[in-house]
């Protein structure tokens, strides 16, 4: 799964830029700024990372029902996990 990190703890701001983040092409380990928020393509993440993070009490887990996308929120970051077959959303 591909991981895109969005460095904010503001859920409303994250929600406002979410679609734009998905449409923004990023190379591996590339960072861009969207509306003042740093967004980074963090490479491939193994499935067990998500499973391990789900067990932590300070992690919020969200699922996008119409796509196989998982979003984790913890600390000052949202992590968007996109399966390889869904990654080309541009």
SEMIPA-527054 format. One line per 5 residues: number of its first residue (from 1); their letters; for each residue x, y, z of N, C-alpha, C. Coordinates in Angstrom, 3 decimals. Layout:
BEGIN
NUM) a) X/Y/Z/X/Y/Z/X/Y/Z  ...
END
This chain:
BEGIN
1) xxxxx) 0.838/-1.177/0.000/0.000/0.000/0.000/0.884/1.241/0.000  0.465/2.234/-0.758/1.153/3.520/-0.775/0.666/4.351/0.403  1.564/5.141/0.962/1.217/5.993/2.088/1.501/7.451/1.728  0.506/8.297/1.973/0.680/9.740/1.836/0.478/10.339/3.217  1.482/11.045/3.704/1.407/11.688/5.012/0.995/13.141/4.830
6) xxxxx) 0.033/13.568/5.647/-0.450/14.948/5.629/-0.185/15.508/7.020  0.709/16.476/7.107/1.201/16.951/8.401/0.355/18.087/8.962  -0.737/17.708/9.606/-1.610/18.620/10.329/-2.378/17.814/11.363  -2.800/18.467/12.429/-3.687/17.800/13.386/-5.088/18.402/13.311  -5.335/19.234/12.304/-6.611/19.918/12.113/-7.488/19.090/11.163
11) xxxxx) -8.480/18.394/11.734/-9.325/17.514/10.931/-10.095/18.295/9.865  -10.578/19.470/10.207/-11.342/20.270/9.242/-10.469/20.659/8.051  -9.254/21.097/8.315/-8.324/21.439/7.239/-7.990/20.205/6.401  -7.737/19.077/7.064/-7.470/17.831/6.348/-8.636/17.491/5.414  -9.859/17.602/5.931/-11.044/17.305/5.123/-11.146/18.225/3.917
16) xxxxx) -10.788/19.506/4.116/-10.859/20.476/3.030/-9.878/20.156/1.903  -8.703/19.626/2.231/-7.674/19.392/1.197/-7.568/17.931/0.765  -8.321/17.038/1.379/-8.212/15.590/1.119/-8.277/15.255/-0.370  -9.301/15.717/-1.071/-9.453/15.390/-2.504/-8.283/15.932/-3.319  -7.827/17.132/-2.986/-6.695/17.706/-3.701/-5.423/16.899/-3.450
21) xxxxx) -5.261/16.409/-2.223/-4.105/15.559/-1.903/-4.121/14.317/-2.781  -5.282/13.697/-2.925/-5.376/12.487/-3.752/-5.098/12.781/-5.228  -5.435/13.970/-5.692/-5.219/14.328/-7.101/-3.801/14.800/-7.383  -3.037/15.116/-6.351/-1.700/15.669/-6.536/-0.688/14.559/-6.802  -0.038/14.573/-7.963/0.968/13.547/-8.239/2.216/13.782/-7.385
26) xxxxx) 2.655/12.736/-6.728/3.853/12.798/-5.885/4.776/11.643/-6.235  6.051/11.942/-6.408/7.045/10.886/-6.578/7.378/10.333/-5.196  7.986/9.158/-5.146/8.331/8.561/-3.864/9.214/9.512/-3.063  8.866/9.700/-1.801/9.565/10.582/-0.858/9.525/12.060/-1.241  8.630/12.436/-2.144/8.486/13.841/-2.532/7.548/14.562/-1.568
31) xxxxx) 7.871/15.815/-1.273/7.021/16.650/-0.434/6.483/17.808/-1.256  5.229/18.166/-0.993/4.614/19.347/-1.590/3.830/20.047/-0.497  3.487/21.294/-0.768/2.664/22.041/0.170/1.320/22.320/-0.484  0.245/22.006/0.231/-1.107/22.258/-0.244/-1.803/23.092/0.823  -2.183/24.302/0.461/-2.842/25.241/1.381/-2.088/25.366/2.705
36) xxxxx) -0.770/25.436/2.617/0.049/25.625/3.805/0.361/24.368/4.586  -0.089/23.210/4.099/0.121/21.937/4.783/1.120/21.096/3.986  2.113/20.562/4.661/3.087/19.693/4.005/2.469/18.323/3.779  2.617/17.830/2.552/2.116/16.516/2.145/3.304/15.758/1.589  3.454/14.491/1.986/4.616/13.712/1.578/4.203/12.316/1.144
41) xxxxx) 4.770/11.858/0.039/4.575/10.470/-0.398/5.612/9.658/0.363  5.126/8.752/1.198/6.010/8.028/2.112/6.383/6.631/1.642  6.076/6.290/0.404/6.472/4.984/-0.122/5.500/3.872/0.243  5.961/2.663/0.075/5.139/1.487/0.354/5.151/1.156/1.844  3.996/0.752/2.340/3.859/0.389/3.746/3.258/-1.014/3.807
46) xxxxx) 3.847/-1.914/4.598/3.283/-3.258/4.711/1.951/-3.238/5.472  1.089/-4.173/5.146/-0.238/-4.266/5.756/-0.161/-4.361/7.278  0.851/-5.053/7.803/0.938/-5.226/9.256/1.176/-3.907/9.978  1.711/-2.886/9.295/1.878/-1.568/9.910/0.513/-0.995/10.298  -0.436/-1.067/9.382/-1.781/-0.566/9.652/-2.411/-1.353/10.792
51) xxxxx) -2.291/-2.671/10.756/-2.850/-3.511/11.825/-2.246/-3.163/13.175  -0.952/-2.926/13.208/-0.278/-2.581/14.462/-0.726/-1.207/14.967  -0.848/-0.249/14.064/-1.265/1.098/14.450/-2.708/1.128/14.958  -3.570/0.273/14.410/-4.976/0.219/14.840/-5.117/-0.141/16.315  -4.163/-0.861/16.862/-4.264/-1.301/18.255/-3.855/-0.223/19.252
56) xxxxx) -3.273/0.866/18.781/-2.812/1.921/19.681/-3.983/2.826/20.065  -4.078/3.173/21.349/-5.233/3.961/21.807/-5.264/5.401/21.291  -4.139/5.945/20.879/-4.104/7.336/20.421/-4.210/7.470/18.901  -4.618/6.398/18.216/-4.736/6.403/16.754/-6.210/6.313/16.366  -6.643/7.243/15.519/-7.997/7.215/14.972/-7.913/6.559/13.597
61) xxxxx) -8.793/5.588/13.345/-8.803/4.857/12.074/-10.075/5.218/11.317  -9.919/5.625/10.057/-11.059/5.945/9.205/-10.950/5.135/7.915  -12.083/4.712/7.382/-12.135/3.987/6.111/-12.973/4.784/5.130  -12.527/4.847/3.885/-13.316/5.449/2.813/-14.086/4.299/2.183  -15.406/4.302/2.362/-16.217/3.147/1.992/-16.225/2.835/0.503
66) xxxxx) -16.281/3.860/-0.354/-16.388/3.579/-1.784/-15.046/3.260/-2.436  -13.956/3.406/-1.681/-12.622/3.048/-2.162/-11.965/2.243/-1.044  -10.954/1.519/-1.354/-10.261/0.728/-0.337/-9.139/1.559/0.292  -9.519/2.718/0.832/-8.551/3.643/1.417/-8.733/3.662/2.933  -7.619/3.592/3.646/-7.618/3.694/5.102/-6.859/4.958/5.476
71) xxxxx) -7.392/5.682/6.460/-6.735/6.898/6.949/-6.506/6.731/8.444  -5.270/6.952/8.866/-4.936/6.944/10.287/-4.612/8.368/10.710  -5.114/8.772/11.869/-4.749/10.062/12.430/-4.084/9.806/13.773  -2.894/10.351/13.935/-2.200/10.252/15.219/-1.223/11.403/15.328  -1.164/11.984/16.501/-0.271/13.119/16.701/-0.583/14.244/15.738
76) xxxxx) 0.409/14.706/15.035/0.287/15.837/14.119/0.205/15.395/12.663  -0.242/14.156/12.424/-0.214/13.646/11.051/-1.439/12.785/10.746  -1.879/12.892/9.501/-2.849/11.960/8.922/-2.069/11.127/7.923  -2.277/9.822/7.926/-1.640/8.944/6.944/-2.744/8.328/6.090  -2.643/8.528/4.786/-3.612/7.983/3.839/-2.976/6.776/3.176
81) xxxxx) -3.617/5.612/3.321/-3.102/4.371/2.742/-3.964/3.987/1.553  -3.315/3.877/0.391/-4.009/3.612/-0.861/-3.444/2.338/-1.472  -4.307/1.347/-1.776/-3.813/0.140/-2.445/-3.195/0.492/-3.795  -2.234/-0.284/-4.217/-1.530/-0.027/-5.474/-2.480/0.160/-6.650  -3.529/-0.643/-6.742/-4.453/-0.548/-7.880/-5.312/0.700/-7.842
86) xxxxx) -5.426/1.376/-6.688/-6.205/2.608/-6.574/-5.321/3.839/-6.670  -4.002/3.670/-6.700/-3.098/4.793/-6.508/-3.184/5.846/-7.598  -3.465/5.465/-8.822/-3.529/6.441/-9.909/-4.934/7.040/-9.920  -5.105/8.105/-9.142/-6.408/8.733/-8.982/-6.450/10.060/-9.731  -5.336/10.514/-10.265/-5.204/11.843/-10.867/-6.333/12.127/-11.806
END
